Amino acid sequence: MTYFASDFKDVDATNAVQPFIQCLKLQQSLESYHRYKHKTFEEMHLVAGASVLEVGCGIGEDAISLAKRVGSTGKVTAVDRSQAMLNQAIASTENLALPIEFVLADAQQLPFTDHTFDAARVDRTLQHIDHPQLAIAEMARVVRPGGWVVAVEPDWETFVVDSGQRALTRQLLNLWCDTFPSGWIGRQLFRYFRQAGLTELQVNPETIVLTQFELADQILAFVQTARKAEACGIASQSAIQEWLNELQHFDQSQQFFCSFTIFIVSGKK
Ligand SMILES: C[S@@+](CC[C@H](N)C(=O)[O-])C[C@H]1O[C@@H](n2cnc3c(N)ncnc32)[C@H](O)[C@@H]1O
């Protein structure tokens, strides 16, 4: 069964793209995501006619937004390492007559020459990469001098859940965080941007709050994480069930609360 913390790293290896597509569509539909994405677009300093790179484009929604911003004289190059994701992105953009090219590529080794783009952006993708500093260095390499690199990524140790069971909650949230190839990328972005030689660095945190258990579970896999914890012996079946029951009880009385912080970091080449 798909587990987003580990499986977004190689979607094609799972042979089941639909859960990933549904998860991304759901997130794209949320107002809080619209808000932070808008901020990242602003930080790219785009003008009509600009050539931009979108890394880890997923279902292509952000490539569409970027293409509308740069207009018909501009160009968006959108890369992803999953052919299944690219197929979905191509299908949803083919009738839109927008200047978007989709390219199968790994963010850690971009197939573009130096100084190709006016700006590059990555959104919730570095968390799934083993060596995210390589991807940031690659984005800095392919952007022209004076151009902008923008990344927005969560730090999963900012993930908080209101529960009466503090110790078990910590264990489960650590399990979620540590299952990502780069669960701490949020706090590491600043250092990696510096190491890539980017200047005028800006860091803007945005906190996403979810107060409906079902919605949170579809994005943040509460039930799966709890079952994984049970399978690896972190807690007994009864302790896990009690933890889940409490969250569902909170939900029924409109008291469920969880949140996590994502960091928008931008830098100029
Ligand atoms: C959580 S999704 C985010 C998609 C999109 N940026 C968004 O905001 O909806 C992560 C995406 O990164 C892609 N991905 C994972 N590892 C990658 C890599 N090494 N290089 C390029 N893309 C990668 C996945 O296939 C997936 O489409």
PDBQT file of the ligand as one rigid body, heavy atoms in Angstrom, charges set to zero:
ROOT
HETATM    1  C1  LIG A 301       4.919  15.682  -3.214  1.00  0.00    +0.000 C 
HETATM    2  S1  LIG A 301       5.076  15.713  -4.943  1.00  0.00    +0.000 S 
HETATM    3  C2  LIG A 301       5.010  17.495  -5.237  1.00  0.00    +0.000 C 
HETATM    4  C3  LIG A 301       4.566  17.809  -6.643  1.00  0.00    +0.000 C 
HETATM    5  C4  LIG A 301       4.379  19.302  -6.946  1.00  0.00    +0.000 C 
HETATM    6  N1  LIG A 301       5.613  20.026  -6.778  1.00  0.00    +0.000 N 
HETATM    7  C5  LIG A 301       3.282  19.929  -6.117  1.00  0.00    +0.000 C 
HETATM    8  O1  LIG A 301       3.537  20.862  -5.370  1.00  0.00    +0.000 OA
HETATM    9  O2  LIG A 301       2.135  19.458  -6.210  1.00  0.00    +0.000 OA
HETATM   10  C6  LIG A 301       6.759  15.311  -5.272  1.00  0.00    +0.000 C 
HETATM   11  C7  LIG A 301       7.083  15.125  -6.748  1.00  0.00    +0.000 C 
HETATM   12  O3  LIG A 301       8.511  15.018  -6.887  1.00  0.00    +0.000 OA
HETATM   13  C8  LIG A 301       8.809  13.997  -7.797  1.00  0.00    +0.000 C 
HETATM   14  N2  LIG A 301      10.175  13.534  -7.489  1.00  0.00    +0.000 N 
HETATM   15  C9  LIG A 301      10.575  12.719  -6.472  1.00  0.00    +0.000 A 
HETATM   16  N3  LIG A 301      11.903  12.561  -6.527  1.00  0.00    +0.000 NA
HETATM   17  C10 LIG A 301      12.368  13.291  -7.569  1.00  0.00    +0.000 A 
HETATM   18  C11 LIG A 301      13.647  13.534  -8.130  1.00  0.00    +0.000 A 
HETATM   19  N4  LIG A 301      14.747  12.967  -7.606  1.00  0.00    +0.000 N 
HETATM   20  N5  LIG A 301      13.744  14.349  -9.202  1.00  0.00    +0.000 NA
HETATM   21  C12 LIG A 301      12.629  14.921  -9.753  1.00  0.00    +0.000 A 
HETATM   22  N6  LIG A 301      11.393  14.717  -9.271  1.00  0.00    +0.000 NA
HETATM   23  C13 LIG A 301      11.258  13.917  -8.188  1.00  0.00    +0.000 A 
HETATM   24  C14 LIG A 301       7.721  12.970  -7.598  1.00  0.00    +0.000 C 
HETATM   25  O4  LIG A 301       7.600  12.096  -8.703  1.00  0.00    +0.000 OA
HETATM   26  C15 LIG A 301       6.507  13.879  -7.381  1.00  0.00    +0.000 C 
HETATM   27  O5  LIG A 301       5.888  14.204  -8.588  1.00  0.00    +0.000 OA
ENDROOT
TORSDOF 0
